[in-house]
């Protein structure tokens, strides 16, 4: 191995180890790794600059600003009020309908702010109806993750895989190109949660919240804390709500009709909202969620280092050699399983950076289209259901609901296996090799 490959491998192992250790913020870990690679000359300053200005970063930052404008306008609070009234009329069925509506929003907005806003509402509604909040908070997290897999912008994982695939020479994904795969996964997962999650939680539903989950609890890798701290009420401003809503719909429509990439349309929408004074520049900066953006940018730098040093090629050749002679379907099943296990241990951004180049090279070595393999990475890269720390939304409900660690294992592990099976069938049927 060359010096660059050894340095990249050391940084990669150190970053992965720090993320598993989970004592330092994930964005700081990723940024430290990127800094070491820059100082040692493995990557050049222009490549680091490119990582921070990648389409995935621009799209996410712009969507965060638009979502924050919707929040500041009071539109989300108005919708929540209507949902609460609906739940009081319909009882438990109304709570599940509320979860479905939140899931629909998560198709187009990042799941973390959606759960931050929705979790206190779901908890309070369940409490008012004398239903155990634990019954609904974990499904809330899982449903937002599942529906986030339905569109390219539903989760940062999808955007990052699309960005890394573009770097590897693959064409970009359309906004709804993965919907035919994500939708059956979301429907199957939602039905499973409705029918079985309560039974699998068992006696845990009647137990009081564990004392270990004190207010302000944080998992260092997620840095979320108490969702109540974010549940600030906003006065409803109809004009601003309409303009923010139009900017959001316009950005989505422009990307869906291939008028402009989602990074361009969302960026234009965010700037337009600032120019029209729907949101001030200071407020826009406040809505950026830099910890997520920096985490992704730092991991992109590590991905570039793997590519430039040849480490990605070494890893790919090792995997390809181990899968020599197998069919593309078997290779797809192995890749999905590997990605799913990794995403329970690492951040979704880390997994996307590690596995996407391998997926492309694996497909090319088999002489088939990389598309089904990239879709598998998108779906499996968000499938962190079996632990409370695999995904940021899990951390929020873990703290708020007072769950035990094993509650996530009992409910999330079968959900992992179910979505695994549905995803393989859907990808095989809809994305030919």
Beta strands, then each sheet from edge to edge (+ up, - down):
end
